[in-house]
Amino acid sequence: MIVLTPRLNPPYKVILLSPLLALLLTIIASIFMFLLIGADPLAVLYALFIDPLTYGYTISELFLKASPLIIIGIGLSIGFRAGVWNIGAEGQYVIGALAGGAVGLAFHNVQGIWLLPLMTIAAVLGGMAWAAIPAFLRTKLNVNEILVSLMLTYVAILLLSVMVHGPLRSPEGLNFPESRLFHDSATLPLIFEGARIHIGIVIAFIIVLIAWYLMKNHILGFRINITGDTPKASHFAGFSANQTIWGVLLLSGGLSGMAGLFEATSTFGQLVPHLPAHYGFTAIIVAFLGRLHPIGIVFSSLLIALTYIGGENAQIMLNLPNAITRVFQGMLLFFFLACDIIVRYEISLNRRKS
């Protein structure tokens, strides 16, 4: 029988370095996987991690793909710190894009600098409303938020499909399931000409700084940490655990909705059924790989974004399947959790006497 005994004081440096060990183990395991499918491991690793960093355009794409991961990952990490497991960020991402996009489509013939902020507010409120469902069920009926938030993701995706096939379908779209294209006032401004990187990355870094200050220096961060570490202690300290649950779920839902709108109004330029890009699920890996720390989430987002771009690069250059990106991300999460167990627990065998 395997017994896990928590380490009283695991070395802090070891805790910080364990994600690097997980990355190294993932690369080693990937080499064997590439050999099994008949690919040159060095060529694949070069296409995944080195080649995308040699071009200015792909570097801008790196930040483009990292921005939604940063925004969603920050919201999820705060919830995870409070012991609230929001697994449905993908659904909140979709609802945010749908709510904010619907506002933009309602004013498709109106120009104004006020339109994009109004769409963002609608997207945040949409994501918060979707996250409020598991929050209500958790606090009132003690229903596990993991299952509820996850199942609501599929409801959100189907709702998006219904809307772009029906009320939001473009009258000039030749009966294709897609909305009108967003006009200039309803799209995110670009930072550089000739690249797709937009102002959303700036907003993402602002959110990182706010989250860092909140968790380190504000009383709300203290309440979140206390609720996650020892829920009973929060009661004796005068904190309401239910209020914290509501707060972190609404926060993560709102940020996920914002990220969804940013993707709809930049990368896609309209509402389409394939808007869900699995960013909500990938952000879970990002949050844990970044140790639930805002600065760590920035670096882990860039790493995961690099696997997206590198996976597409390997698909084009080496004719590898697109699923290689998902496999790599899955192995990374597996090895991270394994390293985390080794760092935080002493593993021993307890043999039963006959």
N, C-alpha and C positions, 0 to 999 in steps of 0.2 A: 504494500500500500504506500503510495506516494504522499508525503506530508509536506505542506508548504508552511513555513514559519516566517512571519514578517520580520524583516531586518529592522532593528530599532533606529539606527542612524546610517542609512546607505550613503556612501560618498556622493556629494553633490556633483562633483566633476564626472563621476561615472554615470550618473543619471543624465547629464547633459550630453555625454559622448555616446550613449547607447543608440540614439538614432543613426549616428555615423556607422556604428557596428552593424546595425540592421541593414543599412544601405550596402555595406560591403558584402554581407551574406547574401543579399538579394542579387547583387551582381555575380557572385560566384555561382549561385543556383541558376541564374539566367544563362551563364556560359554553358552549363550542362544541357539546359533546355534547347539552346541554339544548336548544339552539337546533335541532339536527338532529331531535330527537324532538318538537319543537313545544311545549316547556315554557318558562315564563318563568324565565330563569336567576336573577334576583333573588329571586323567590318560592321557588324550590327551595333556594337557598343559605340563605335565612332559615329555611325549614323544617328544613334539615339542621343548621345550626350555632347559630342564635339562639333560635328558639322553644323548643327543649328546655331551655334555661337559664333560662327565665322562670317555671318552676313548680318548687316544692319537691319534688314527688313525682318528676318526671323527673330532677332532680339526684340524688336518692337512687338512682334506677335507673341513673344514670351510674356511680356507684361500685359498684353491684351487678354491672354488666357488666364493669367494669374489674378487679375483684378476681381472677377467674381468669386474665385476660390478664397481670396483674402477676406472679402466682405462676408461671405457665408461662414467661413471658418471662424472668424471673430465671434459672430453670434453664437455658433454652436459651442465654442470653447467656453464661453461664459456660462452657458447652460450646463455643460458637463462639469464645470467647477462646482456648480450648485447641486450636482447629483440629479439633474434633469436631463433625460436622454431623448432629445428631439432628433429622431431619425427621418423625419418627413420634410427636411429642408427643400428637397426637390419639388414637392408639391407646393410649398409656400413660394418657391421660386417661380413656378408656373402661374400660380394665382396672381402674384405680383405683376408679372408681365401681362397677364390678361386684363387685370384691373387698370393698370396704368396705360396699356395699349388701347383699351376701350375709350379712355378719356381722350387720348390723342386722335383716335378715329372719329370721335364725336365732333372734334374741331378740325376736321381734315381740310376745310377750306378757310381756316382762320390762322393768321400768322401773329406771333407775339412771343416776347421773351418769357412771359409768364406761363406759357403752356408746358414746357418741360418740367419746371418745379411742381406744377399742378399734377402732372402725370406721376412724378416721383412720390408725391404725397399719397396719391391714390394707390400706387404700387405698395408702399409701406403699409398702408391701412389694409390692403387686401391680404398681404402676407401675415399681418398681425391677426386678422379675422380668422384665417385658416388655422393659425397656431392656437387661437383661443379655444378651439374645439377640444383638443387634447388637454389644454390647461383646465377647462371646465370639468371634464370627465375625471381628471386626476384629482382635483381639489374637492369636488363634490361627491364623487362616487368611488374614489380610489381606484380608478381604472388605469392600468399601466399605459403611460404615454408612448412607449416604444411601438406597440402594435397599432395604436390609434393613429399616430402621426405617419407611420409607414403606409397603412392602408389608405389614408387620405391622399397620399401621393398619386395613386392610380385613379382615384376619383378626380383629382385636379387635371390629370393628363386627358382623361376622357371628356371632362368639361371643356377643356381647350379645343379638343377635336370637334365637339358639338358646335361650339361658337364659330369656329372658322369654316365649318361646313354650312352654317346657317346665318345667324344674325350679323356676324362680322365679316362674312365673305365679300370679297371685292366684286362690285358689279362689272368691272372691266377685267376680271380675272379669268374669263373664258371657262367659268364653272370649276376652276381649280380650287381646292380647299386652302385658301389663303386670304388674308385681309388686304386692304389697300396698302401701298407703300407709305411710310411716315414721311411727311414733308420736313423741310429744314428745321422748322421751329420745334419739331417733335423728335429730333435725333440729337445724340450727344455730340458736342463739338469735338473735332479732332485736334490733337496737340501738334502733330507734325503733318505737313503736306506729303502725300505719297505713301503714307502709312496709315494703318487702321487704328492705331492706339488713340484712345480718346480720354476725355477728362475724368472718366470713371476711375482710372488708376490713381489720380490725385485725390479723389474722394475716398478711395480705399485706404490710402496712407493716412489721411486725416482721421478716419475711423480707427485705424491702428493706434494712433497717438492718444485718442480719446479713451479707447479701451485700456491702454497701458496705464494712463492716469487713474481711470476709474478703479481698476483692480489693485493698484499699488497704493494710492493715496486717499481714496474716497471711502466714506462709511459704507456706501453701497457695495463696494468690492469686499469689504470686511464681512458684511452680512452674507454675501454670496459664498465666500469661502467657508464661513462658519456653518452655513446651512448644508453645504456639501460634505464637510468633514464630520460634523457631529450635529445631526438635525435636532436632537434633544437639547443640546446646548443653546441653539438659537432660541428655543422657547424660554429658557431661563434668562437669556440675555435680553428678552423683550422683543425679539424679532418674530415676525409672522412667517412661518415656512410657506404657507399658501400664497402670501403676497410675493415672496421671492420666486416661487414657481411660476406664478402669473407673469411676473416681470421678465424673467429670463426667456420664457417661451414667446412672449410678445416681442421681445427684443430680437431674438433669433429669427422669428417669423418676419418681422419688418425688414431686417437686413437681407434676408433671403429674397423677399419680394422686390427690394430695391435692385439686387443683383439681376433678377430676372428681367426687370424693365430695361436695365442698362444693356443686357444682351439683345433684347428684342429691338431696341432703338439704335443699335450700333452694328453688331455682327449680322443680324438678319434683316433689319430695316422694315420688318412687318411681322405680323403674327402668323405662324405656320404650325402645322401639327408636330413637326420634328423640332420644335423649340426646346423641349427638354434635352439637355446635353449631359445629364448625370453629374453636373457640378454639385448638386446638393448631396449626393452620396459620396463623391470624391472628397468633398470638404470635410467629411468625417475623418478620412485618412490624414488630411492636411492638419486638422486640429490636434490629433494625437501625435503626429510626427513632429509638430511644433511645440510639443509639451504643454499645450493649452496656454501658451504665452504669446501675446500679440506679436512680438518681434520674431519669435520662432515660427509663427504662422506665415510671416512674410517669406522666410527662406524656404519653408516646406511647400508653400504655394508655387514659388518659382521652380522648385525641383519637379513637382508634379506637372506643372505647365510644360516643363522641358520634356517630360515623357510623352505628353500629348503631341508636341511638335516633332520630337524625335521619332515617335511611332509612325506619324504620317510620312516622315522623311524615309524611314526604313521600308515602308510600304512601297514608296515610289522607286527608291534606289535598288532595293534588294528583293522586291516582289514578295515581301513577307505579309502575313495576314494582319489586318487592322486590330485584331483581338490581342495582339502582343502587348499593346499598351495596358489593357485591363489585367492581363496576366501579371505583368511587371508590378502594377500598383497593388494587386492582391498579395503577391509575394512580399512586397515591401511592408504591408500592414501585418502580415503573418510574422515576419521576422522581428518587426518592431515590438509586437506583443510578447513574443518569446523572449527577446532581450529584456523587456521590461519586467517580466516575471523573474528572470534570473537576477536582475539588479535589486528588486524590491523584496525577494523572498529567498530564504534558505531552503533548498530542496533536499529531502532525506527520505530514506526508505524505512518504513515501520513494519517489521516482519511480525506477523501474529504467531503466538505460541500455540502449538497444537494441544 
